[in-house]
Amino acid sequence: MSALTFQLQHTESKARAAKITTDHGEILTPIFMPVGTVGSVKAVTQQQLNNDVKAQIILGNTYHLYLRPGIEILEAAGGLHQFNGWHKPILTDSGGYQVFSLAAKRKITEEGVMFQSHIDGSKHLFSPEKVMDIERSIGADIIMAFDECPPYPSDYKYAKKSMELTHRWLQRCVNKLAETPDKYGYSQNLFPIVQGSTYKDLRKASCEFVSNTNAVGNAIGGLSVGEPIEMMYEFTDYCCEYLPTNKPRYLMGVGTPWDILECIALGIDMFDCVMPTRNGRNGMLFTTQGVINIKNKKWATDFSPIDKGFDSEISNYYTKAYLRHLFVANEILGLQLASLQNLSFYLWLVGEARKQILQNNFTNWKNDILPVLKQRL
């Protein structure tokens, strides 16, 4: 049992290729992490995640897993890896974002957040200590600190107060983990979260506070929450200046394929977003040629593969016409194939970015491919 390690392998300007090692295996970065909210990536089996998508790490959601199936069941199973049959690395968020966005009623205090379940209205308290216990029981390889994610826009006074609360909660997370052993016989690693809204002095202060905890990796939160895209890039770049170069940097909740490439160029290593699966279930496909609304009539007689731009048994095998037919007929297989296309494409994209970084060609490749990926077909 050993703590997570990070080996920086190559840089091109600010873009990085690296290797993260956990007790459940290696992660080659830059990496995209499919979101498995309640212990499953929607409409996709673990075998497909492994074989078709080629995922290296997936997410679980603390808030949702705590409510269903519940911590007792997860502990009885031996943790989430045993429960859902995914034996590569798992990251769990802290549930903070869901408490703020989903809970019907919530009250934030120094102690934590009292909230009502969106499922049955039952009342629960998430404190930093309780969240650490929950994440230990879920059993992820990477566990996120409990934070408050301020909305955009936030005035300076609120953003500062919120950031300082997040910092105090972080110290309590660190202390709680120091008092409790890893569960299930493997290492569980805390990533703190930088906050500070869209104020540079707050972001700098938060990066410095987070860095001083000397955690094995760090995350940037509170971006991609409604601010202009240029501002998201600006603050991502700014945070990367102040976060350690010898630790992984995780930008939470981002995003589109082009956002991912732009943020790789700024020095980010890890990404997650529900976009590939959520948009896929609504008929939006991300492909190597551009964005497709597969429900459009223009695809009804297009018998070419969904996406020939990369090696994928799903994307190369099924046609656009067939996938459109599945959506029109409300067939569940359509949701599955669209989700697989998008996830496979995302994992191909970050893998190709890594390859280009190693060849010192990332910037040229990014500039060439971005206009193609953005076009609506």
C-alpha positions as a printed Julia matrix, in Angstrom:
377×3 Matrix{Float64}:
   0.0    0.0     0.0
   1.6    3.26   -1.13
   0.49   6.86   -1.59
  -0.27   8.21   -5.02
   2.8    9.28   -7.0
   3.18  11.66   -9.95
   5.94  11.42  -12.53
   6.23  14.31  -14.98
   7.43  12.76  -18.25
   7.5   15.59  -20.76
   6.39  19.19  -21.23
   5.75  21.28  -24.3
   5.42  24.89  -23.19
   2.88  24.55  -20.32
   1.29  21.3   -21.59
   2.33  18.21  -19.62
   2.46  14.46  -20.13
   2.79  12.52  -16.9
   2.09   9.26  -15.08
   0.02   8.99  -11.9
   0.43   5.73   -9.99
  -2.21   4.47   -7.54
  -2.73   1.13   -5.83
  -5.37   0.35   -8.48
  -3.09   1.09  -11.41
  -1.48   3.79  -13.52
  -3.12   6.81  -15.12
  -1.39   8.41  -18.11
  -2.1   12.13  -18.34
  -3.61  14.3   -19.62
  -6.69  12.25  -18.78
 -10.46  12.54  -18.95
 -12.43  10.77  -16.21
 -15.96   9.53  -17.07
 -18.51  10.45  -14.41
 -20.16   7.5   -12.69
 -22.5    9.4   -10.41
 -24.21   6.58   -8.5
 -21.57   3.94   -9.14
 -22.33   3.63  -12.85
 -21.44   5.67  -15.92
 -24.94   6.05  -17.33
 -25.86   3.5   -20.06
 -22.33   2.05  -20.18
 -21.07  -1.22  -18.67
 -17.76  -1.49  -16.84
 -16.55  -3.88  -19.57
 -17.34  -1.25  -22.22
 -15.58   1.42  -20.16
 -12.52  -0.77  -20.05
 -12.51  -2.25  -23.57
 -14.27   0.29  -25.82
 -13.81   3.61  -24.03
 -10.38   2.66  -22.64
 -11.07   4.64  -19.47
  -8.23   4.65  -16.94
 -10.13   6.18  -13.99
 -13.79   6.98  -13.29
 -15.63   9.2   -10.81
 -18.11   8.36   -8.09
 -20.29  10.95   -6.4
 -20.21  11.1    -2.62
 -23.6   12.81   -2.19
 -25.44  10.33   -4.42
 -23.66   7.2    -3.15
 -24.25   8.26    0.46
 -28.0    8.5    -0.24
 -28.13   5.4    -2.48
 -27.11   2.6    -2.01
 -25.83   3.96    1.32
 -22.56   3.55    3.17
 -23.55   0.33    5.01
 -24.06  -1.54    1.73
 -20.83  -0.18    0.23
 -18.86  -1.21    3.33
 -20.46  -4.67    3.33
 -19.39  -5.05   -0.32
 -15.82  -4.03    0.49
 -16.01  -0.59   -1.12
 -17.13   0.76   -4.46
 -14.49  -1.13   -6.5
 -15.92  -4.45   -5.28
 -19.52  -3.24   -5.46
 -19.48  -2.11   -9.09
 -16.71  -4.34  -10.45
 -14.43  -1.52  -11.62
 -10.9   -2.45  -10.57
  -8.98   0.54  -11.93
  -8.65   3.84  -10.06
 -11.71   5.73   -8.82
 -11.98   9.37   -7.71
 -14.82  10.6    -5.51
 -15.89  14.21   -5.32
 -16.8   15.53   -1.88
 -20.52  15.96   -2.53
 -20.19  19.67   -1.84
 -21.29  20.78   -5.29
 -24.35  18.5    -5.22
 -25.35  19.69   -1.75
 -25.35  23.24   -3.08
 -27.02  22.5    -6.42
 -29.46  19.64   -5.7
 -30.53  19.74   -2.09
 -34.0   21.22   -1.64
 -33.05  23.17    1.45
 -29.61  23.7     2.89
 -27.97  25.71    5.62
 -24.24  26.41    5.6
 -22.57  26.87    9.0
 -19.05  26.58   10.36
 -19.85  22.99   11.3
 -20.85  21.98    7.77
 -23.95  21.88    5.6
 -27.36  20.71    6.77
 -29.43  19.66    3.76
 -32.55  17.82    2.73
 -32.24  14.85    0.4
 -33.56  15.5    -3.12
 -34.94  11.93   -3.01
 -37.12  11.83    0.11
 -36.61  15.1     1.94
 -34.73  13.49    4.85
 -32.28  15.75    6.69
 -28.52  15.17    6.74
 -25.4   16.97    7.9
 -22.22  16.97    5.83
 -19.29  18.16    7.91
 -15.68  17.88    6.69
 -15.13  15.0     9.14
 -18.25  13.13    8.07
 -17.44  13.55    4.39
 -13.96  12.11    4.96
 -15.54   9.11    6.72
 -18.01   8.65    3.84
 -15.28   8.87    1.21
 -13.13   6.41    3.16
 -16.1    4.0     3.16
 -16.74   4.45   -0.55
 -13.1    3.58   -0.98
 -11.86   5.75   -3.84
  -8.16   6.06   -4.64
  -8.48   9.87   -4.81
 -10.85  11.65   -2.42
 -11.73  15.31   -2.69
 -11.79  17.71    0.24
 -15.15  19.14    1.34
 -15.49  22.68    0.01
 -18.05  25.35   -0.7
 -18.42  26.16   -4.38
 -19.57  29.79   -4.62
 -21.9   30.66   -7.5
 -20.97  32.92  -10.4
 -21.15  35.81  -10.06
 -20.2   36.24   -6.4
 -19.35  39.58   -4.84
 -15.89  39.9    -3.34
 -17.03  39.79    0.27
 -18.94  36.53   -0.22
 -16.17  34.93   -2.31
 -13.58  35.73    0.38
 -15.76  34.46    3.22
 -16.54  31.29    1.25
 -12.87  30.66    0.41
 -11.82  31.1     4.04
 -14.52  28.63    5.13
 -13.28  26.16    2.5
  -9.75  26.55    3.89
 -10.88  25.89    7.46
 -12.85  22.87    6.25
  -9.77  21.65    4.35
  -7.68  21.71    7.52
 -10.37  19.66    9.26
 -10.34  17.18    6.34
  -6.56  16.83    6.65
  -6.78  16.33   10.42
  -9.57  13.76   10.13
  -7.71  11.7     7.54
  -4.58  11.77    9.69
  -6.61  10.2    12.52
  -8.19   7.44   10.42
  -6.55   4.56    8.54
  -7.09   3.72    4.87
  -9.87   1.18    4.36
  -9.83  -2.01    2.3
  -6.03  -2.36    2.23
  -5.06   0.29   -0.3
  -4.08   3.96   -0.23
  -6.67   6.75   -0.3
  -5.31  10.15   -1.29
  -6.73  13.61   -0.54
  -6.85  16.37   -3.17
  -7.66  19.85   -1.79
  -9.7   22.27   -3.92
  -8.74  25.83   -4.85
 -11.58  28.35   -4.64
 -11.75  32.16   -4.75
 -14.3   32.81   -7.5
 -13.09  35.28  -10.16
 -10.79  37.36   -7.96
  -7.07  36.98   -8.6
  -5.91  37.83   -5.1
  -8.29  35.23   -3.65
  -7.26  32.59   -6.17
  -3.58  33.23   -5.41
  -4.23  33.01   -1.67
  -6.18  29.79   -2.13
  -3.5   28.22   -4.34
  -0.9   29.05   -1.71
  -3.01  27.7     1.15
  -3.76  24.5    -0.76
  -0.12  24.05   -1.79
   0.98  24.38    1.84
  -1.05  21.31    2.83
   1.48  19.36    0.73
  -1.2   17.0    -0.61
  -0.25  14.55   -3.37
  -2.44  16.4    -5.9
  -4.52  19.56   -6.2
  -7.8   20.56   -7.8
  -9.21  23.81   -9.15
 -12.9   24.26   -8.35
 -15.44  27.0    -8.87
 -14.79  27.42  -12.61
 -17.05  26.41  -15.49
 -20.01  27.51  -13.34
 -21.36  30.15  -15.73
 -18.48  32.59  -16.14
 -17.41  33.62  -19.68
 -15.16  31.02  -21.3
 -12.24  33.47  -21.63
 -12.44  34.08  -17.89
 -12.35  30.34  -17.2
  -9.18  30.03  -19.28
  -7.65  33.11  -17.62
  -8.18  31.81  -14.08
  -7.11  28.27  -14.97
  -3.86  29.69  -16.34
  -3.47  31.89  -13.26
  -3.98  29.01  -10.82
  -1.48  26.82  -12.69
   1.15  29.51  -12.06
   0.79  29.05   -8.31
   0.12  25.3    -7.98
   3.11  22.95   -7.69
   4.51  21.61  -10.95
   5.38  18.26   -9.34
   1.77  17.38   -8.42
  -1.22  16.55  -10.64
  -3.62  19.42  -11.38
  -7.29  18.58  -11.72
  -9.74  21.08  -13.25
 -13.16  20.07  -11.97
 -16.2   19.84  -14.23
 -14.61  20.78  -17.58
 -15.89  20.36  -20.26
 -16.17  20.52  -24.05
 -13.45  18.9   -26.18
 -12.09  22.36  -27.06
 -12.09  23.49  -23.42
 -10.1   20.38  -22.53
  -7.48  21.02  -25.21
  -7.15  24.71  -24.28
  -6.74  23.82  -20.6
  -4.21  21.07  -21.34
  -2.24  23.86  -23.03
  -2.41  25.81  -19.73
  -0.99  22.94  -17.64
  -4.01  20.9   -16.5
  -3.62  17.11  -16.17
  -7.07  15.78  -15.17
 -10.63  16.53  -16.3
 -14.14  15.28  -15.67
 -17.56  16.28  -17.02
 -21.01  14.76  -17.51
 -21.15  16.33  -20.98
 -20.15  13.33  -23.14
 -22.78  11.05  -21.62
 -25.51  13.65  -20.97
 -25.21  15.2   -24.43
 -24.95  11.76  -25.99
 -28.24  10.69  -24.44
 -29.79  13.78  -26.03
 -28.44  12.91  -29.47
 -25.4   15.23  -29.59
 -22.28  13.45  -30.79
 -18.72  14.73  -30.48
 -16.64  13.35  -33.35
 -13.24  13.84  -34.95
 -15.02  15.73  -37.77
 -17.19  18.0   -35.62
 -20.43  18.05  -33.66
 -23.45  16.07  -34.91
 -27.1   16.24  -33.87
 -27.9   12.65  -34.79
 -31.66  13.32  -34.62
 -31.51  15.56  -37.7
 -33.15  14.14  -40.82
 -29.98  14.68  -42.86
 -28.47  11.56  -41.23
 -31.42   9.27  -42.12
 -29.67   7.9   -45.23
 -26.04   8.42  -44.2
 -24.66   4.89  -44.1
 -21.12   5.91  -43.22
 -19.7    4.93  -39.81
 -20.46   7.2   -36.84
 -16.79   8.24  -36.65
 -13.91   6.85  -38.71
 -11.38   9.29  -37.26
 -10.08   6.99  -34.55
  -9.95   3.28  -33.79
 -13.21   2.22  -32.1
 -15.24  -0.93  -32.55
 -18.43   1.02  -31.81
 -17.74   4.18  -33.82
 -16.33   2.33  -36.84
 -19.05  -0.36  -36.88
 -22.43   1.38  -36.55
 -23.69   3.89  -39.11
 -25.11   7.35  -38.58
 -28.36   6.27  -40.23
 -28.76   3.34  -37.85
 -27.99   5.46  -34.79
 -30.51   8.1   -35.92
 -33.11   5.35  -36.4
 -32.51   4.17  -32.8
 -33.11   7.68  -31.47
 -36.24   8.22  -33.57
 -37.58   4.84  -32.4
 -36.71   5.6   -28.75
 -34.52   2.5   -28.53
 -32.31   2.32  -25.43
 -29.41   1.07  -27.57
 -29.26   4.53  -29.16
 -28.45   6.15  -25.81
 -25.79   3.56  -25.17
 -24.08   3.89  -28.56
 -24.1    7.7   -28.42
 -22.62   7.63  -24.91
 -19.93   5.19  -26.04
 -19.08   7.33  -29.08
 -18.64  10.44  -26.97
 -16.68   8.8   -24.17
 -14.44   6.91  -26.6
 -13.82  10.13  -28.51
 -12.93  12.03  -25.32
 -10.47   9.34  -24.24
  -8.99   9.25  -27.75
  -8.65  13.04  -27.68
  -6.67  13.21  -24.41
  -4.6   10.21  -25.51
  -3.78  11.95  -28.79
  -2.96  15.15  -26.88
  -0.53  13.17  -24.74
   1.09  11.67  -27.84
   1.49  15.11  -29.42
   3.02  16.56  -26.22
   5.57  13.74  -26.18
   6.41  14.58  -29.82
   6.67  18.34  -29.12
   3.83  18.92  -31.6
   0.89  19.62  -29.28
   0.48  23.33  -30.01
   0.48  22.86  -33.79
  -1.87  19.88  -33.57
  -4.25  21.71  -31.2
  -4.42  24.75  -33.46
  -5.17  22.53  -36.47
  -7.81  20.32  -34.85
  -9.78  22.89  -32.81
 -11.68  24.48  -35.73
 -12.58  20.99  -36.99
 -13.91  19.78  -33.62
 -16.02  22.92  -33.14
 -17.84  22.81  -36.48
 -21.5   21.75  -36.56
 -22.07  19.08  -39.2
